[in-house]
Amino acid sequence: MNKTFRFKEFELRQEQAAHRFGTDSMVLGAWAEQEEAMNILDIGTGTGVLALMMAQKHPDALVDAVEMDTASAAEAEFNFEASPWGYRLTCYPQRFQDFWQGETLHYDLIICNPPYFEPINKAKGNNEQLPEERREQARLQNTLSLEELLDGVSRLLVKYGRFYTVLPLNEAEKLTALAKEKGLYLTERLNLRHDANSPDFRQCLCFSKLESELKENTLTIYETDQSWTPEYKALTAAFHLK
């Protein structure tokens, strides 16, 4: 398996990745937007893909990333330094719970492809050369609960900022209810489905401390022949080589 994924403007080495880059991150990173963002945080960066996508999209922003898996954090640092924006990217190898409790900086954009309860899919997106424990940890919510995630986000997000994430439908519903209790309101939702005949399988969510009318859309990723749809290609055009 190719251990390096090539984007238009950067490369992502993922030899040590507990869970490799996939469609969820590509869509989330391409969809997330905050005009004139100056301080961005990527929670659970893995080998750095969302942080790198944010650095590409927001040329004036400083981008911080947090990753508790030390090997993945080291690889994220490698990817940051190899990119055109290394001077704007920093990775903190620690638990997010520890990071936000000691952090004084606030962010106008926070992004996270969080862990959630889902069995390991050995067919795609996983690094089978690594111990099962690390691969499981990358996908299990016991390393970072939804409530802990929201506690940190509500503490670090500025009033006008945006928090973006992606989750399966059941977890997205739980997160939305929890977020409202903590003063974070769902303002945008992008429903993802594999093809026109499939049900939704993920939701990209945008939260803000400022309540507003919900904007909702659906993105179909594949045509029936498994080629990408025009909508998917348009969304990810700035990142995909093809």
Protein Blocks (a to p, Z undefined) as FASTA:
>chain_A
ZZbdcdfkbccdffklmbdcdfklmmmmmmpccehiabdcdehklnommmmmmmmmmmmb
ccddddfblklmmmmmmmmmmpmklmmgccddddfklmmmmpcbdcfbdcdddddddddd
fkgopafkbcfklmmmmmccklocfklmmmmmmmmpcfklccdddddfklmmmmmmmmmm
nopacfbdcdddfblmbccfbdcddddfbdcddddddddfbdfkopacfklmmmmmmmmm
ZZ
